[in-house]
Amino acid sequence: MGRVLTGLLTGRRPLAAALAACTLAAGCAALPIGGDAGTYRVTAYFTKAVAFYPESKVRVMGMRVGTVESVTPQQDGRVKVVASVDADVPLPADVRAGIVPLSLIGERTLTFAPAWRPGKPKLADGAVIPVERTEVPVEVDQALKSFTTLLKSFNLADANELLHDGAQSLSGNGTAFNRALQQTADLTGTMAGQDRQLMKVAENLSRLAKQVNGRRRTVTRLIDDFAAVSGALVAERRQIAAFIESLADLVRNGKVLITGYQEELVAGLGTIAEISLVVKGNSAQAAQFVRSIGPLVYGTQNMTNYENRAFTSRVALNNVLRGYLAAALRKPSVDESVPCLPPPWSNCE
């Protein structure tokens, strides 16, 4: 009896301590034995449960927290697993369940994840975890079958040909490959030595990105304007195409005209060249002729009498002849009747 009490008192479960206290008080004869009062049940459905049996361990984060009570196949192909979990180990309401093998051919445990965190809702007693939240391990026979399928689909002839082609590509190019590797190493060293400059470039790019982000409205407006111009060009592409076709017709017609009148054009160009040479050789006389036209034009303009539709000629005379003419014509005043021409064509004083 002393050993029993000692074992009960030193047990880890609160139920054992309660049983010991009740035995000492001789008032707990009706307390249930078997651990049900300190656990709650969880039911999980799996697609299969190979090598998984009742009395298997239930674990959370590697710690044992309960025992599997039953493993029952269902008519719809699922496997129903009922487990009891210690009452002092709560699980989250969205917990997932999985059958995890501890080794390749060893025992398997029912593992719940993730662990409960304070503030999260807890899984209720009698809760059911559907197949969508359960996982089963990959069996050895499935892995071997997949590996066998891979080996069967692997063509040794193609692999041999591939290796042969690769060997031929590398054959004789060792120096070139070594040079390429050396250049890569040199480039890496150069970039490592320019880390500060690269950091400055990165900073400048970051600053540019900030500036562009700050000018987002301007850039957006520019893009919109460009889109509008593009739309206008698309809308007027028919007119542009017609203009280009007309220009092409003009070039073709011009070519035809030049081809048809090439002899006359050559003669005309020769004549123009001769005239140009004559004008250039007599440029001084031509200039003098142009200067002489001025007095002639002025005199012709003054000689024109638009009212009488006639030309009146005026002769520039000196004072003596003017006096004689004035006396002969009995004019009261030479200055009042015959006006002087303006200089430099007049000799009036």
C-alpha positions as CSV (number, residue, x, y, z in Angstrom):
1,M,0.0,0.0,0.0
2,G,2.8,2.4,0.8
3,R,4.4,1.7,-2.7
4,V,1.1,2.4,-4.4
5,L,0.7,5.7,-2.5
6,T,4.2,6.6,-3.3
7,G,3.7,5.9,-7.0
8,L,0.5,7.9,-7.1
9,L,2.0,10.8,-5.2
10,T,5.1,11.0,-7.5
11,G,3.1,10.6,-10.8
12,R,3.2,13.4,-13.3
13,R,-0.5,13.5,-14.1
14,P,-2.9,15.6,-11.9
15,L,-5.3,12.7,-11.9
16,A,-2.8,10.5,-10.1
17,A,-2.4,13.1,-7.4
18,A,-6.1,13.5,-7.1
19,L,-6.5,9.7,-6.7
20,A,-3.8,9.7,-3.9
21,A,-5.5,12.5,-2.1
22,C,-8.9,10.8,-2.3
23,T,-7.4,7.5,-1.1
24,L,-5.9,9.3,1.9
25,A,-9.2,11.0,2.6
26,A,-11.2,7.7,2.1
27,G,-13.9,9.7,0.3
28,C,-13.2,9.2,-3.4
29,A,-14.3,5.6,-4.0
30,A,-16.6,6.7,-6.9
31,L,-13.8,8.6,-8.9
32,P,-13.4,7.0,-12.4
33,I,-10.3,5.1,-13.1
34,G,-8.7,5.0,-16.6
35,G,-7.8,8.7,-17.5
36,D,-10.9,9.7,-19.3
37,A,-11.6,12.7,-17.0
38,G,-8.3,14.3,-18.1
39,T,-8.6,13.9,-21.8
40,Y,-10.9,15.0,-24.7
41,R,-11.6,13.2,-28.0
42,V,-10.6,14.3,-31.5
43,T,-11.8,12.4,-34.7
44,A,-9.8,12.7,-37.9
45,Y,-10.5,11.2,-41.4
46,F,-7.7,10.0,-43.6
47,T,-7.6,8.7,-47.2
48,K,-5.6,5.7,-45.9
49,A,-3.7,4.6,-42.8
50,V,-1.1,2.0,-43.7
51,A,0.7,0.4,-40.7
52,F,-1.3,2.6,-38.3
53,Y,-3.0,0.9,-35.3
54,P,-4.8,1.8,-32.1
55,E,-2.6,2.6,-29.0
56,S,-0.3,4.6,-31.3
57,K,1.0,7.8,-29.9
58,V,-0.4,11.3,-30.4
59,R,2.2,14.1,-30.6
60,V,2.3,17.8,-30.9
61,M,5.7,19.4,-31.6
62,G,7.4,16.1,-30.9
63,M,5.9,15.7,-27.4
64,R,3.4,12.9,-26.6
65,V,0.0,14.4,-25.7
66,G,-2.4,11.4,-26.1
67,T,-3.2,8.0,-27.5
68,V,-5.0,6.7,-30.6
69,E,-8.2,4.9,-29.4
70,S,-9.4,3.4,-32.7
71,V,-8.7,3.1,-36.4
72,T,-11.8,2.2,-38.4
73,P,-12.2,1.8,-42.2
74,Q,-15.3,3.5,-43.7
75,Q,-17.4,2.3,-46.6
76,D,-16.6,5.5,-48.6
77,G,-12.9,4.6,-48.6
78,R,-11.9,6.9,-45.8
79,V,-10.3,5.8,-42.5
80,K,-11.7,7.1,-39.2
81,V,-9.2,7.7,-36.5
82,V,-10.3,8.6,-32.9
83,A,-7.7,9.9,-30.5
84,S,-7.8,11.1,-26.9
85,V,-5.7,14.2,-26.1
86,D,-4.6,15.4,-22.7
87,A,-6.9,18.1,-21.4
88,D,-4.1,20.4,-20.5
89,V,-2.9,20.4,-24.2
90,P,-5.3,22.6,-26.2
91,L,-5.3,22.5,-30.0
92,P,-6.2,25.3,-32.3
93,A,-9.6,25.1,-34.0
94,D,-8.1,24.9,-37.5
95,V,-5.5,22.3,-36.5
96,R,-4.3,19.8,-39.2
97,A,-3.6,16.1,-38.6
98,G,-1.0,13.8,-40.2
99,I,0.2,10.3,-39.9
100,V,4.0,10.6,-39.5
101,P,6.4,7.7,-39.6
102,L,9.3,7.9,-37.1
103,S,11.4,5.7,-39.4
104,L,11.2,4.0,-42.7
105,I,9.6,0.8,-41.3
106,G,9.1,1.8,-37.7
107,E,5.9,2.9,-35.8
108,R,3.8,5.8,-36.9
109,T,2.3,8.6,-34.8
110,L,-0.7,10.9,-35.1
111,T,0.7,14.4,-35.2
112,F,-1.3,17.6,-34.8
113,A,0.0,21.0,-36.1
114,P,0.3,23.8,-35.5
115,A,0.4,24.2,-31.8
116,W,-2.2,26.3,-30.0
117,R,-1.2,30.0,-29.3
118,P,-2.8,32.2,-26.7
119,G,-5.7,34.2,-28.1
120,K,-6.6,31.7,-30.7
121,P,-9.8,29.6,-30.6
122,K,-9.5,26.1,-29.2
123,L,-10.5,22.8,-30.7
124,A,-13.7,21.5,-28.9
125,D,-14.2,18.1,-27.4
126,G,-15.5,15.7,-30.0
127,A,-14.4,17.9,-32.9
128,V,-14.0,16.3,-36.4
129,I,-11.0,17.0,-38.7
130,P,-12.0,16.4,-42.4
131,V,-9.9,14.8,-45.0
132,E,-9.0,18.2,-46.5
133,R,-7.0,18.9,-43.3
134,T,-5.2,15.6,-43.0
135,E,-2.1,14.2,-44.6
136,V,-0.7,10.7,-45.1
137,P,3.0,9.8,-45.7
138,V,4.4,8.5,-49.0
139,E,4.8,4.8,-48.8
140,V,8.0,3.0,-49.8
141,D,6.3,1.0,-52.5
142,Q,4.9,4.1,-54.1
143,A,8.3,5.7,-54.1
144,L,9.9,2.6,-55.6
145,K,7.1,2.5,-58.2
146,S,7.7,6.1,-59.2
147,F,11.5,5.5,-59.4
148,T,11.0,2.4,-61.5
149,T,8.7,4.4,-63.9
150,L,11.4,7.0,-64.1
151,L,14.1,4.4,-64.9
152,K,11.8,2.8,-67.6
153,S,11.2,6.2,-69.2
154,F,15.0,6.9,-69.3
155,N,16.5,6.1,-72.7
156,L,20.1,4.9,-72.4
157,A,20.7,5.4,-76.1
158,D,19.6,9.1,-75.9
159,A,21.7,9.6,-72.8
160,N,24.7,8.1,-74.4
161,E,24.3,10.3,-77.4
162,L,23.9,13.3,-75.2
163,L,27.1,12.5,-73.3
164,H,29.0,11.8,-76.5
165,D,27.9,15.2,-78.0
166,G,28.9,17.0,-74.8
167,A,32.3,15.3,-74.8
168,Q,32.9,16.3,-78.4
169,S,31.9,19.9,-77.6
170,L,34.3,20.0,-74.7
171,S,37.1,18.2,-76.5
172,G,39.9,20.6,-77.6
173,N,38.3,23.6,-76.0
174,G,39.9,23.4,-72.6
175,T,42.1,26.4,-73.1
176,A,39.1,28.5,-74.2
177,F,37.1,27.3,-71.2
178,N,40.0,28.2,-68.9
179,R,40.3,31.6,-70.5
180,A,36.6,32.2,-70.1
181,L,36.7,31.2,-66.4
182,Q,39.7,33.4,-65.9
183,Q,38.0,36.4,-67.5
184,T,34.9,35.7,-65.3
185,A,37.1,35.7,-62.3
186,D,38.8,38.9,-63.4
187,L,35.4,40.5,-64.0
188,T,34.2,39.4,-60.6
189,G,37.4,40.9,-59.0
190,T,36.9,44.2,-60.9
191,M,33.3,44.4,-59.8
192,A,34.3,43.7,-56.2
193,G,36.9,46.5,-56.5
194,Q,34.2,48.9,-57.8
195,D,31.7,48.3,-55.0
196,R,31.7,51.9,-54.0
197,Q,31.0,53.1,-57.5
198,L,28.3,50.5,-57.9
199,M,26.7,51.7,-54.6
200,K,26.8,55.2,-56.0
201,V,25.2,54.1,-59.2
202,A,22.5,52.3,-57.1
203,E,21.9,55.4,-55.1
204,N,21.6,57.5,-58.2
205,L,19.2,55.0,-59.7
206,S,17.2,55.2,-56.5
207,R,17.2,59.0,-56.6
208,L,16.2,58.9,-60.2
209,A,13.3,56.6,-59.4
210,K,12.2,59.0,-56.7
211,Q,12.3,61.9,-59.1
212,V,10.3,60.0,-61.7
213,N,7.8,59.0,-59.0
214,G,7.6,62.7,-58.0
215,R,7.0,63.6,-61.7
216,R,4.4,60.9,-62.1
217,R,1.7,63.3,-63.2
218,T,4.0,64.9,-65.8
219,V,5.1,61.5,-67.2
220,T,1.5,60.4,-67.3
221,R,0.5,63.5,-69.1
222,L,3.4,63.0,-71.6
223,I,2.3,59.4,-72.2
224,D,-1.3,60.6,-72.7
225,D,-0.2,63.3,-75.2
226,F,1.9,60.7,-77.0
227,A,-1.1,58.4,-77.2
228,A,-3.2,61.3,-78.5
229,V,-0.6,62.0,-81.2
230,S,-0.4,58.4,-82.1
231,G,-4.2,58.3,-82.4
232,A,-4.2,61.3,-84.6
233,L,-1.5,59.8,-86.8
234,V,-3.5,56.6,-87.0
235,A,-6.7,58.5,-87.9
236,E,-4.8,60.4,-90.7
237,R,-2.8,57.6,-92.0
238,R,-5.0,57.5,-95.1
239,Q,-4.2,61.1,-95.9
240,I,-0.5,60.4,-95.3
241,A,-0.6,57.4,-97.5
242,A,-2.3,59.4,-100.3
243,F,0.3,62.1,-100.0
244,I,3.1,59.6,-100.2
245,E,1.5,58.0,-103.3
246,S,1.1,61.4,-104.9
247,L,4.7,62.2,-104.2
248,A,5.7,58.9,-105.7
249,D,3.6,59.7,-108.8
250,L,5.3,63.1,-109.1
251,V,8.7,61.5,-108.9
252,R,7.7,59.1,-111.6
253,N,6.3,61.8,-113.8
254,G,9.3,64.0,-113.3
255,K,11.5,61.1,-114.3
256,V,9.4,60.7,-117.5
257,L,9.6,64.4,-118.3
258,I,13.3,64.5,-117.8
259,T,13.8,61.4,-119.9
260,G,11.6,62.8,-122.7
261,Y,13.2,66.2,-122.8
262,Q,16.7,65.5,-121.8
263,E,18.1,66.8,-125.0
264,E,16.2,70.1,-124.8
265,L,17.1,70.5,-121.1
266,V,20.8,70.1,-121.9
267,A,20.6,72.7,-124.7
268,G,18.6,75.0,-122.4
269,L,21.1,74.6,-119.6
270,G,23.9,75.4,-122.1
271,T,22.2,78.6,-123.1
272,I,21.6,79.6,-119.5
273,A,25.3,79.0,-118.8
274,E,26.4,81.1,-121.8
275,I,24.1,84.0,-120.7
276,S,25.5,83.7,-117.2
277,L,29.1,83.9,-118.5
278,V,28.2,87.0,-120.7
279,V,26.5,88.7,-117.7
280,K,29.5,87.9,-115.5
281,G,32.0,89.2,-118.1
282,N,30.0,92.5,-118.6
283,S,29.1,92.9,-115.0
284,A,30.6,96.5,-114.8
285,Q,28.7,97.6,-117.9
286,A,25.5,96.0,-116.6
287,A,25.9,97.9,-113.3
288,Q,26.4,101.2,-115.2
289,F,23.4,100.4,-117.3
290,V,21.3,99.9,-114.2
291,R,22.5,103.1,-112.7
292,S,21.6,105.0,-115.9
293,I,18.1,103.7,-115.9
294,G,17.3,105.9,-112.8
295,P,17.4,109.3,-114.5
296,L,15.6,107.9,-117.6
297,V,12.8,106.5,-115.5
298,Y,12.5,109.8,-113.5
299,G,12.4,111.8,-116.7
300,T,9.8,109.6,-118.3
301,Q,7.6,109.8,-115.2
302,N,7.8,113.7,-115.2
303,M,7.1,113.8,-119.0
304,T,3.9,111.9,-118.6
305,N,0.8,114.0,-118.6
306,Y,-2.1,111.7,-117.6
307,E,-4.8,114.4,-118.0
308,N,-3.9,115.2,-121.6
309,R,-2.6,111.8,-122.4
310,A,0.7,113.2,-123.7
311,F,4.4,113.5,-123.0
312,T,5.9,116.9,-122.0
313,S,9.6,117.2,-122.6
314,R,11.6,119.4,-120.4
315,V,15.1,120.7,-121.3
316,A,17.5,121.9,-118.7
317,L,19.0,125.3,-119.7
318,N,21.4,127.8,-118.1
319,N,20.2,131.2,-116.8
320,V,21.1,133.1,-120.0
321,L,19.2,130.9,-122.3
322,R,16.3,130.8,-119.9
323,G,16.2,134.5,-119.8
324,Y,16.1,134.8,-123.6
325,L,13.5,132.2,-123.8
326,A,11.4,133.9,-121.1
327,A,11.6,137.2,-122.9
328,A,10.8,135.6,-126.2
329,L,7.8,133.8,-124.8
330,R,6.8,136.8,-122.8
331,K,6.7,134.9,-119.5
332,P,6.5,137.0,-116.4
333,S,8.9,135.0,-114.5
334,V,11.2,132.1,-115.5
335,D,11.3,130.7,-112.0
336,E,7.5,130.6,-111.8
337,S,6.8,129.2,-115.2
338,V,9.6,126.7,-115.8
339,P,10.5,124.7,-112.7
340,C,14.1,123.4,-112.4
341,L,14.8,119.7,-112.4
342,P,16.2,118.3,-109.1
343,P,19.9,117.6,-108.9
344,P,22.1,116.1,-110.2
345,W,20.4,116.6,-113.6
346,S,19.7,120.4,-113.3
347,N,22.2,123.2,-113.7
348,C,20.0,125.8,-112.1
349,E,21.7,128.0,-109.6
